[in-house]
Amino acid sequence: MTLREAKQILRDFIRAEWSDEKLAQVYAFNADGKMSLDCPCSCIVGVHSSLQLHYGCMKGHYSAFIDRHPQARVIETAYARLGCAGDIQIAQQALIGIDFRQLQCNRIFSAILRAEMRRRDRIRAGERFFASTLDDYRQQIATALAVPPEVLR
């Protein structure tokens, strides 16, 4: 799986599965550095399947989601792939003892989450623009026809 494919799998999953509230919660959780490739509760599957975001329990929400969602392993692999971009550089930096793989994964995932929040904002702005334009258009027609605007709704 290429990095591009991994990002697209995650984008599609987030669009289909997460509400605006869940998106904001996961973004904050990831920005705090709490998401982890190694912990079932704070990886992509763990944060999706738990009601409250947390780190380090062994409750069954992770395995329950893996069992019921047919694409769970693909999503998990795509999330892990984010941490493998630039393997040689990360391998060299790992000698220092810092988990740059996790830092890179969090950085790339944050960018995906921010892009999705912006996309949803643009859609909402477009809907508001369309609604206000439609109301203006109805008002103009109502004025031209000399009828109340409510008649045209």
N, C-alpha and C positions, 0 to 999 in steps of 0.2 A: 504494500500500500504506500503510495507516495504521500508526501506532506499535503499536497493539493487535494488529493482524494480524502485524506483524513479530515481536513478542514471542512470539506463539503458535507461529509457524513455528519459531522457535529452540527453544522449549520442547519441541515435538514431536520435533525433530531430536535434541536432547540426550537425551531419554528413550529414543529408539529406537537411537541409535548409540553412546553413550558409556557405558563401564563406570564404576564408582565411582572407580577409580584415575585414569582419564582425566579425569573431572570434577574431581577434586581437583587434578590437574596443571594443567589449564587455568585453574582458579580462581586458583591461585598465580601462574601466568604473567600472567594478566590483572591481578591485584592488584599485581604488580610494575610494571605499566604497559608491559609488553612487547608486548601485542597491538596491532595496528595495522591501520587501514583501508587503508593504502597499500602494505603489504608482503605479497607472496604467501605467505611462510612464516609470518607471524604474524597473518593474518586468520583468520576462522572456518574457512574451507576449509583453509588451511595448517596450523593447529593440529590439525585433525581428521585430515588425511592424513599427517602426519609422525609418525614413531615417537618422536622426541625433540624437544621443543619448543625452538625456536630463532628467531633473528631474522636475516633478511637473506641467505639463500642463494638461488640460482636453480636448485635441483635440480628434477627433474621431478615430485615428489610432488604439487604443486599442480595442474599441468595434467593429470596422470594421474587425479586425483580428479574434476576438472571434466569430463573426458571420460567417465568411467564412472558417475558418479552423476547420474541424471536431474534431481534437484532442486537441484544444486549452485549454479546461478546464482540461484535463488530464495532459497536460504539465505544466499548472499553479499549479495544485495540487502537481505534482512531485517536482517542484521548492520549493513550500512551505514546503514540507516534509523534505527537506534538513535542515531546521531550527528546526526540531523536534527530532533530534537524541539526545538521552540522556535527555529526558524530565524532570526528577527529578532534575538533576543538574541545568538545565536552569531555572526551576521554582524557585529554591533556589537563584540563582544569580539574578533573576529578582527583587528580593526584594531590591537590591542595586540601581536599577533604570537604569541599562545599558541593552540595548536590545541585550542580548547574542544570542538570537534566530537569529537575523539578522546577527550578526558577524559570527555565525557558518554556516549559509546558504552561506554567501559570501566566507568563507574559503573552504567549500566543493565544491562550484561551481567553484572557482578558480582552484582547483585541477582537476576537470573534464575538464575545458577549457585547462589547461596546457597539460593534457594527450592527448587531441585531437590534439593540435598543434604538440606535439611530434610524434603522430601517422602519421599525414600528412607529417611531415618532413621525417620520415622513408620511407614512400611510395615514396616520391620524390627522396630520396637518392637511393632507390632500382631501380627506373626508370632510373636515371642517370647511375647507375652501369650497368644495363642491356643494355642501349644504347651504353655505351662505350665498353662493352664486345662484343656486337654484331658488332660494327665497327671493333674491333680488329679481330674478327672471320672472317669477310668479307675480311679484309686485308690479312689474312693468306691464305684464299681460293684463292683470286685473285692472290697472289704471286705464289701459287702452280699451278694454271691454266694458269699463265702468261697472265692475262687479267687485264684491269683497274678496280679498286674497284667500280667505278660508275656503271659498268655493272651489278653488283650483287645487286644493290639497288632496 
